[in-house]
Amino acid sequence: APTIGDRISMVMIRSTKNANCYEKSEDPLFALDNDLPIDYQYYLDHHLKQPLIRLFEPILQNPEKTLFVGEHTRSIYVPKLANTGLGKFAVIKQTCLSCKRVVNDQ
């Protein structure tokens, strides 16, 4: 079990609109195995939006409005088939619990 200060891997999955973060967080391998949809909007709002606004502030008058509002933000690509995108390239391998090295099948 993780202890205080441990980093845990997780992804945010798409859920109901008012769901809390702890309800939307899931283990990446579990999400991959069960084809759970990733919440792209969460990652855009919480990880990309502010750095992009800071990056474009010297160039654009109102970077938030220019980048995140308008016709170009209204279409969202949703993959129709399972195992698409980066998921088809992911390979699950066994790792040692103490040293985190990949364990060979031999």
DSSP file (Angstrom, degrees, kcal/mol; ACC not computed):
  #  RESIDUE AA STRUCTURE BP1 BP2  ACC     N-H-->O    O-->H-N    N-H-->O    O-->H-N    TCO  KAPPA ALPHA  PHI   PSI    X-CA   Y-CA   Z-CA
    1    1 A A              0   0    0      0, 0.0     2,-0.0     0, 0.0     0, 0.0   0.000 360.0 360.0 360.0 143.4    0.0    0.0    0.0
    2    2 A P        -     0   0    0      0, 0.0     2,-0.2     0, 0.0     3,-0.1  -0.351 360.0-151.5 -67.6 149.7    1.2    3.5   -0.7
    3    3 A T    >   -     0   0    0      1,-0.1     3,-2.1     4,-0.1     2,-0.1  -0.620  39.6 -61.0-112.5 176.5    2.4    5.6    2.2
    4    4 A I  T 3  S+     0   0    0      1,-0.3    -1,-0.1    -2,-0.2     3,-0.1  -0.354 124.8  19.9 -60.6 131.0    2.5    9.4    2.7
    5    5 A G  T 3  S+     0   0    0      1,-0.3    -1,-0.3    -2,-0.1     2,-0.1   0.255  90.9 132.2  93.0 -11.6    4.6   11.1    0.1
    6    6 A D    <   -     0   0    0     -3,-2.1     2,-0.4     1,-0.1    -1,-0.3  -0.463  54.8-129.8 -71.8 144.2    4.5    8.2   -2.4
    7    7 A R        -     0   0    0     -2,-0.1     2,-0.4    -3,-0.1    -4,-0.1  -0.795  23.7-164.9 -91.6 136.4    3.7    9.0   -6.0
    8    8 A I        -     0   0    0     -2,-0.4     2,-0.4    -6,-0.0     0, 0.0  -0.945  18.6-123.2-120.6 144.7    1.0    6.9   -7.5
    9    9 A S        +     0   0    0     -2,-0.4     2,-0.3     2,-0.0    -2,-0.0  -0.696  44.3 150.6 -87.1 137.6    0.2    6.5  -11.2
   10   10 A M        -     0   0    0     -2,-0.4     2,-0.3    17,-0.2    17,-0.2  -0.986  30.1-150.6-158.7 157.0   -3.3    7.4  -12.3
   11   11 A V  E     -A   26   0A   0     15,-2.7    15,-2.4    -2,-0.3     2,-0.6  -0.940  25.3-118.4-127.7 154.9   -5.3    8.8  -15.2
   12   12 A M  E     -A   25   0A   0     -2,-0.3    27,-2.7    13,-0.2     2,-0.3  -0.833  31.2-157.8 -94.1 126.4   -8.5   10.8  -15.1
   13   13 A I  B     -B   38   0B   0     11,-2.9    25,-0.3    -2,-0.6     2,-0.2  -0.718  27.4 -95.3-103.4 155.5  -11.4    9.0  -16.9
   14   14 A R        +     0   0    0     23,-2.8     2,-0.2    -2,-0.3     3,-0.1  -0.468  59.9 147.7 -68.7 136.0  -14.5   10.6  -18.4
   15   15 A S        -     0   0    0      1,-0.2     9,-0.1    -2,-0.2    -1,-0.0  -0.673  50.2 -37.4-147.3-162.5  -17.4   10.4  -15.9
   16   16 A T    >   -     0   0    0     -2,-0.2     3,-1.4     1,-0.1    -1,-0.2  -0.286  61.7-108.1 -68.4 160.3  -20.4   12.4  -15.0
   17   17 A K  T 3  S+     0   0    0      1,-0.3    -1,-0.1    -3,-0.1    -2,-0.0   0.871 115.2  40.0 -60.4 -42.1  -20.2   16.2  -15.0
   18   18 A N  T 3  S+     0   0    0      2,-0.0    -1,-0.3     0, 0.0     2,-0.1   0.186  84.0 131.5 -97.2  17.4  -20.2   16.8  -11.2
   19   19 A A    <   -     0   0    0     -3,-1.4     2,-0.1     1,-0.1    -4,-0.1  -0.437  57.4-119.6 -71.1 143.1  -18.0   13.8  -10.3
   20   20 A N    >>  -     0   0    0     -2,-0.1     4,-1.2     1,-0.1     3,-0.8  -0.369  24.1-109.3 -76.7 161.2  -15.1   14.5   -7.9
   21   21 A C  H 3> S+     0   0    0      1,-0.3     4,-1.5     2,-0.2     3,-0.4   0.876 118.3  57.1 -60.4 -39.1  -11.5   13.8   -8.9
   22   22 A Y  H 34 S+     0   0    0      1,-0.2    -1,-0.3     2,-0.2    -3,-0.0   0.775 107.4  49.8 -66.7 -22.7  -11.2   10.8   -6.6
   23   23 A E  H <4 S+     0   0    0     -3,-0.8    -1,-0.2     1,-0.2    -2,-0.2   0.741 114.0  44.9 -82.1 -24.4  -14.1    9.3   -8.4
   24   24 A K  H  < S+     0   0    0     -4,-1.2   -11,-2.9    -3,-0.4     2,-0.2   0.589  90.5  98.7 -95.5 -12.5  -12.6    9.9  -11.8
   25   25 A S  E  <  +A   12   0A   0     -4,-1.5     2,-0.3   -13,-0.2   -13,-0.2  -0.561  48.8 170.0 -81.7 141.2   -9.0    8.8  -11.1
   26   26 A E  E     -A   11   0A   0    -15,-2.4   -15,-2.7    -2,-0.2    -2,-0.0  -0.981  41.9 -90.9-147.5 154.4   -8.1    5.3  -12.2
   27   27 A D     >  -     0   0    0     -2,-0.3     4,-2.6   -17,-0.2     5,-0.2  -0.480  37.1-131.2 -64.4 133.4   -5.0    3.1  -12.5
   28   28 A P  H  > S+     0   0    0      0, 0.0     4,-2.2     0, 0.0     5,-0.2   0.876 105.6  49.0 -59.1 -39.5   -3.6    3.5  -16.0
   29   29 A L  H  > S+     0   0    0      2,-0.2     4,-2.7     1,-0.2     5,-0.2   0.890 111.6  49.2 -68.3 -38.0   -3.3   -0.3  -16.6
   30   30 A F  H  > S+     0   0    0      2,-0.2     4,-2.1     1,-0.2    -1,-0.2   0.919 111.9  48.9 -64.7 -43.2   -6.9   -0.9  -15.5
   31   31 A A  H  <>S+     0   0    0     -4,-2.6     5,-2.3     1,-0.2     4,-0.3   0.886 113.6  47.3 -63.4 -38.9   -8.1    2.0  -17.7
   32   32 A L  H ><5S+     0   0    0     -4,-2.2     3,-0.9    -5,-0.2    -2,-0.2   0.923 112.8  47.7 -68.6 -45.3   -6.2    0.5  -20.7
   33   33 A D  H 3<5S+     0   0    0     -4,-2.7    -2,-0.2     1,-0.2    -1,-0.2   0.848 118.8  40.0 -64.2 -35.0   -7.4   -3.1  -20.1
   34   34 A N  T 3<5S-     0   0    0     -4,-2.1    -1,-0.2    -5,-0.2    -2,-0.2   0.266 106.7-121.8-101.9  10.9  -11.0   -2.0  -19.8
   35   35 A D  T < 5 +     0   0    0     -3,-0.9    -3,-0.2    -4,-0.3    -4,-0.1   0.869  44.6 177.4  51.8  43.5  -11.0    0.6  -22.6
   36   36 A L      < -     0   0    0     -5,-2.3     2,-0.2    -6,-0.2    -1,-0.2  -0.603  33.0-111.8 -76.7 136.7  -12.1    3.4  -20.2
   37   37 A P        -     0   0    0      0, 0.0   -23,-2.8     0, 0.0     2,-0.2  -0.503  27.1-127.2 -74.2 134.7  -12.3    6.8  -21.9
   38   38 A I  B     -B   13   0B   0    -25,-0.3     2,-1.5    -2,-0.2   -25,-0.3  -0.569  17.9-121.7 -79.0 140.9   -9.7    9.4  -20.8
   39   39 A D     >  +     0   0    0    -27,-2.7     4,-1.4    -2,-0.2     3,-0.4  -0.660  35.4 175.0 -84.5  87.5  -11.0   12.8  -19.7
   40   40 A Y  H  > S+     0   0    0     -2,-1.5     4,-2.3     1,-0.2    -1,-0.2   0.843  75.1  60.0 -63.8 -34.7   -9.1   15.0  -22.2
   41   41 A Q  H  > S+     0   0    0      1,-0.2     4,-2.7     2,-0.2    -1,-0.2   0.877 101.4  54.1 -64.0 -37.4  -10.9   18.1  -21.0
   42   42 A Y  H  > S+     0   0    0     -3,-0.4     4,-2.8     2,-0.2     5,-0.3   0.940 110.5  45.6 -59.9 -47.8   -9.5   17.6  -17.5
   43   43 A Y  H  X>S+     0   0    0     -4,-1.4     4,-1.7     1,-0.2     5,-1.3   0.867 113.4  50.0 -66.6 -36.0   -5.9   17.5  -18.8
   44   44 A L  I  X>S+     0   0    0     -4,-2.3     5,-2.4     3,-0.2     4,-0.6   0.946 117.1  39.8 -64.8 -48.0   -6.5   20.5  -21.1
   45   45 A D  I  <5S+     0   0    0     -4,-2.7     5,-0.3     3,-0.2    -2,-0.2   0.876 126.3  32.2 -70.4 -39.2   -8.0   22.6  -18.3
   46   46 A H  I  <5S+     0   0    0     -4,-2.8    -3,-0.2    -5,-0.2    -1,-0.2   0.629 132.0  21.3 -99.9 -15.0   -5.6   21.5  -15.5
   47   47 A H  I  <5S+     0   0    0     -4,-1.7    -3,-0.2    -5,-0.3    -2,-0.1   0.681 129.1  27.7-124.1 -29.6   -2.3   20.8  -17.2
   48   48 A L  I  X<S+     0   0    0     -5,-1.3     4,-2.2    -4,-0.6     5,-0.2   0.779 101.9  70.1-106.9 -32.9   -2.1   22.6  -20.5
   49   49 A K  H  ><S+     0   0    0     -5,-2.4     4,-2.3    -6,-0.3     5,-0.2   0.930 101.2  42.3 -59.5 -54.9   -4.3   25.7  -20.4
   50   50 A Q  H  > S+     0   0    0     -5,-0.3     4,-2.5     1,-0.2     5,-0.2   0.908 115.0  49.1 -64.6 -43.8   -2.3   27.9  -18.0
   51   51 A P  H  > S+     0   0    0      0, 0.0     4,-2.1     0, 0.0    -1,-0.2   0.902 112.8  49.0 -61.9 -37.5    1.1   27.1  -19.5
   52   52 A L  H  X S+     0   0    0     -4,-2.2     4,-2.1     2,-0.2    -2,-0.2   0.894 110.1  50.9 -67.5 -38.7   -0.2   27.8  -23.0
   53   53 A I  H  X S+     0   0    0     -4,-2.3     4,-1.1    -5,-0.2    -1,-0.2   0.933 111.8  47.3 -63.2 -45.1   -1.7   31.1  -21.9
   54   54 A R  H  < S+     0   0    0     -4,-2.5     3,-0.3     1,-0.2    -2,-0.2   0.879 111.8  51.5 -62.7 -37.4    1.6   32.2  -20.3
   55   55 A L  H  < S+     0   0    0     -4,-2.1    -1,-0.2     1,-0.2    -2,-0.2   0.882 116.2  38.6 -66.9 -39.2    3.5   31.1  -23.5
   56   56 A F  H >X S+     0   0    0     -4,-2.1     4,-2.9     1,-0.2     3,-0.9   0.480  88.2  95.3 -94.4  -3.0    1.2   33.1  -25.8
   57   57 A E  T 3< S+     0   0    0     -4,-1.1    -1,-0.2    -3,-0.3    -2,-0.1   0.893  85.7  48.6 -55.9 -43.3    0.7   36.3  -23.6
   58   58 A P  T 34 S+     0   0    0      0, 0.0    -1,-0.2     0, 0.0    -2,-0.1   0.732 120.1  38.8 -70.0 -17.6    3.6   38.2  -25.3
   59   59 A I  T <4 S+     0   0    0     -3,-0.9     2,-0.3    -4,-0.1    -2,-0.2   0.843 112.7  49.0 -99.8 -40.9    2.2   37.4  -28.7
   60   60 A L     <  -     0   0    0     -4,-2.9    -1,-0.1     1,-0.1     0, 0.0  -0.749  68.0-136.1-108.8 149.9   -1.6   37.5  -28.5
   61   61 A Q  S    S+     0   0    0     -2,-0.3    -1,-0.1     1,-0.3    -2,-0.0   0.964 103.2   8.2 -63.8 -54.2   -3.9   40.2  -27.1
   62   62 A N  S  > S+     0   0    0      1,-0.1     4,-2.3     2,-0.0    -1,-0.3  -0.765  71.8 178.1-130.4  84.4   -6.1   37.8  -25.2
   63   63 A P  H  > S+     0   0    0      0, 0.0     4,-2.7     0, 0.0     5,-0.4   0.834  78.3  56.1 -63.1 -33.9   -4.6   34.3  -25.5
   64   64 A E  H  > S+     0   0    0      1,-0.2     4,-2.3     2,-0.2     5,-0.2   0.940 112.8  41.1 -63.5 -45.7   -7.3   32.5  -23.4
   65   65 A K  H  > S+     0   0    0     -3,-0.2     4,-1.1     1,-0.2    -1,-0.2   0.901 117.9  47.7 -68.1 -40.9  -10.1   33.8  -25.7
   66   66 A T  H  < S+     0   0    0     -4,-2.3    -2,-0.2     1,-0.2    -1,-0.2   0.904 122.1  32.6 -67.6 -42.0   -8.1   33.1  -28.9
   67   67 A L  H  < S+     0   0    0     -4,-2.7    -2,-0.2    -5,-0.2    -3,-0.2   0.840 129.1  29.6 -85.9 -35.0   -6.9   29.6  -28.0
   68   68 A F  H  < S+     0   0    0     -4,-2.3     2,-0.4    -5,-0.4    -3,-0.2   0.355 109.7  61.5-116.3   5.9   -9.8   28.2  -25.9
   69   69 A V  S  < S+     0   0    0     -4,-1.1     2,-0.2    -5,-0.2     3,-0.2  -0.997  77.4  50.1-132.5 137.7  -13.0   29.9  -27.2
   70   70 A G  S >  S-     0   0    0     -2,-0.4     3,-1.5     1,-0.2     4,-0.2  -0.730  94.8 -50.1 132.8-179.1  -14.4   29.7  -30.7
   71   71 A E  G >  S+     0   0    0      1,-0.3     3,-1.6    -2,-0.2     4,-0.3   0.831 122.1  63.7 -61.3 -35.7  -15.4   27.5  -33.6
   72   72 A H  G 3  S+     0   0    0      1,-0.3    -1,-0.3    -3,-0.2     3,-0.2   0.616 100.4  54.0 -68.7 -10.6  -12.1   25.6  -33.6
   73   73 A T  G <  S+     0   0    0     -3,-1.5    -1,-0.3     1,-0.1    -2,-0.2   0.396  89.3  79.1-100.3   2.6  -12.8   24.2  -30.1
   74   74 A R  S <  S+     0   0    0     -3,-1.6     2,-0.5    -4,-0.2    -2,-0.1   0.648  77.8  72.5 -90.7 -14.8  -16.2   22.8  -30.8
   75   75 A S        -     0   0    0     -4,-0.3     2,-0.4    -3,-0.2    -1,-0.0  -0.873  58.7-173.0-105.5 134.2  -15.3   19.5  -32.5
   76   76 A I        -     0   0    0     -2,-0.5     2,-0.5     2,-0.0    -3,-0.0  -0.987  20.2-134.3-125.0 128.4  -13.8   16.7  -30.5
   77   77 A Y        -     0   0    0     -2,-0.4    -2,-0.0     2,-0.0     0, 0.0  -0.713  21.9-173.4 -82.6 125.4  -12.4   13.5  -32.0
   78   78 A V        -     0   0    0     -2,-0.5    -2,-0.0     0, 0.0     0, 0.0  -0.975  25.3-124.8-119.6 116.5  -13.7   10.4  -30.3
   79   79 A P        -     0   0    0      0, 0.0     5,-0.0     0, 0.0    -2,-0.0  -0.321  15.4-159.5 -62.0 140.7  -12.1    7.1  -31.4
   80   80 A K        +     0   0    0      2,-0.1     2,-0.3     0, 0.0     0, 0.0   0.696  67.7  63.3 -94.8 -22.2  -14.6    4.6  -32.5
   81   81 A L  S    S-     0   0    0      1,-0.1     3,-0.4     2,-0.0     2,-0.1  -0.766  84.1-111.5-107.6 150.3  -12.5    1.4  -32.2
   82   82 A A  S    S+     0   0    0     -2,-0.3    -2,-0.1     1,-0.2    -1,-0.1  -0.376  98.2  28.8 -70.7 156.8  -10.9   -0.2  -29.1
   83   83 A N  S    S+     0   0    0      1,-0.2     2,-0.2   -51,-0.2    -1,-0.2   0.910  89.5 139.6  58.3  47.8   -7.2   -0.1  -28.9
   84   84 A T    >   +     0   0    0     -3,-0.4     3,-1.2     3,-0.1    -1,-0.2  -0.657  46.4  14.2-111.7 172.3   -6.7    3.0  -30.9
   85   85 A G  G >  S-     0   0    0      1,-0.3     3,-0.9    -2,-0.2     4,-0.3  -0.342 130.2 -18.3  65.7-143.0   -4.4    6.0  -30.4
   86   86 A L  G >> S+     0   0    0      1,-0.2     3,-1.4     2,-0.2     4,-0.7   0.737 126.8  76.1 -69.9 -21.9   -1.5    5.5  -28.0
   87   87 A G  G X4 S+     0   0    0     -3,-1.2     3,-0.6     1,-0.3    -1,-0.2   0.809  86.9  59.2 -60.8 -30.7   -3.2    2.5  -26.4
   88   88 A K  G <4 S+     0   0    0     -3,-0.9    -1,-0.3     1,-0.2    -2,-0.2   0.682 106.5  48.7 -73.9 -14.8   -2.4    0.2  -29.4
   89   89 A F  G <4 S+     0   0    0     -3,-1.4    -1,-0.2    -4,-0.3     2,-0.2   0.559  86.7 106.8 -97.2 -10.3    1.3    0.9  -28.8
   90   90 A A    <<  -     0   0    0     -4,-0.7     2,-0.5    -3,-0.6    -3,-0.0  -0.499  50.8-165.1 -74.2 134.8    1.3    0.2  -25.0
   91   91 A V        -     0   0    0     -2,-0.2     2,-0.5     2,-0.0    -2,-0.0  -0.986  13.0-140.0-121.8 125.3    2.9   -3.0  -23.9
   92   92 A I        +     0   0    0     -2,-0.5     2,-0.3   -63,-0.0    -2,-0.0  -0.737  27.1 177.9 -87.9 126.0    2.2   -4.3  -20.4
   93   93 A K        -     0   0    0     -2,-0.5     2,-0.2    11,-0.0    11,-0.1  -0.955  31.6-111.0-129.2 148.0    5.3   -5.8  -18.7
   94   94 A Q        -     0   0    0      9,-0.4     9,-2.9    -2,-0.3     2,-0.3  -0.559  36.5-166.1 -74.7 138.0    5.9   -7.3  -15.3
   95   95 A T  B     -C  102   0C   0      7,-0.3     7,-0.2    -2,-0.2     2,-0.2  -0.932  26.9-103.0-126.6 152.8    8.2   -5.2  -13.0
   96   96 A C     >  -     0   0    0      5,-2.7     4,-1.4    -2,-0.3     6,-0.0  -0.521  25.9-139.8 -69.6 135.0    9.9   -5.9   -9.8
   97   97 A L  T  4 S+     0   0    0     -2,-0.2    -1,-0.1     2,-0.2    -2,-0.0   0.809  97.0  38.6 -69.4 -29.6    8.1   -4.3   -6.8
   98   98 A S  T  4 S+     0   0    0      1,-0.1    -1,-0.2     3,-0.1    -2,-0.0   0.917 130.8  21.7 -89.5 -46.0   11.3   -3.2   -5.1
   99   99 A C  T  4 S-     0   0    0      2,-0.1    -2,-0.2     0, 0.0    -1,-0.1   0.563  90.3-134.2-102.2  -8.2   13.6   -2.1   -7.9
  100  100 A K     <  +     0   0    0     -4,-1.4     2,-0.2     1,-0.2    -3,-0.1   0.622  53.7 144.9  67.0  16.2   11.0   -1.3  -10.6
  101  101 A R        -     0   0    0      1,-0.1    -5,-2.7    -6,-0.1     2,-0.2  -0.548  58.9 -98.3 -83.2 152.3   13.1   -3.2  -13.3
  102  102 A V  B     -C   95   0C   0     -7,-0.2     2,-0.5    -2,-0.2    -7,-0.3  -0.504  34.3-136.6 -70.3 133.1   11.3   -5.1  -16.0
  103  103 A V        -     0   0    0     -9,-2.9    -9,-0.4    -2,-0.2     2,-0.1  -0.818  17.8-130.7 -93.7 124.5   11.2   -8.8  -15.3
  104  104 A N        -     0   0    0     -2,-0.5   -11,-0.0     1,-0.1    -1,-0.0  -0.392  11.6-127.4 -71.9 152.0   12.0  -11.0  -18.3
  105  105 A D              0   0    0      1,-0.2    -1,-0.1    -2,-0.1    -2,-0.0   0.641 360.0 360.0 -72.6 -14.8    9.6  -13.9  -19.1
  106  106 A Q              0   0    0      0, 0.0    -1,-0.2     0, 0.0    -2,-0.0   0.477 360.0 360.0 -76.1 360.0   12.5  -16.4  -19.2
